[in-house]
Amino acid sequence: MTDRPSRVACPTCGKAVEWSAENRFRPFCTERCKLIDLGAWASESYRAPVSEDPTEPDDSGPGAGTS
């Protein structure tokens, strides 16, 4: 087995990046790619898919959230 660090693809541009302690931007290749990704999170470009569950009660009607 070798002690060679593994390589991963930069999430922003896809460039091969060495996964090691020396790469302070990992998993990104550069600070620029890191900031692009941060900007996407800040602008809410990333979203988790949500599906409606028909078995849950509808909380949008009058009196919703009151006990």
Backbone hydrogen bonds, N-H to C=O, Kabsch-Sander energy under -0.5 kcal/mol:
donor,donor_aa,acceptor,acceptor_aa,energy
8,V,17,V,-2.8
10,C,15,K,-2.7
14,G,10,C,-1.8
17,V,8,V,-3.5
19,W,6,S,-3.4
20,S,18,E,-1.2
23,N,20,S,-1.2
24,R,22,E,-1.2
26,R,23,N,-1.3
28,F,25,F,-2.6
34,K,30,T,-1.8
35,L,31,E,-2.6
36,I,32,R,-2.2
37,D,33,C,-2.0
38,L,34,K,-2.1
39,G,35,L,-2.5
40,A,36,I,-1.7
41,W,37,D,-1.9
42,A,38,L,-2.6
43,S,39,G,-2.1
44,E,41,W,-1.4
45,S,40,A,-2.9
46,Y,40,A,-0.7
56,E,53,D,-1.6
59,D,57,P,-0.6
64,A,61,G,-1.6
66,T,63,G,-1.7
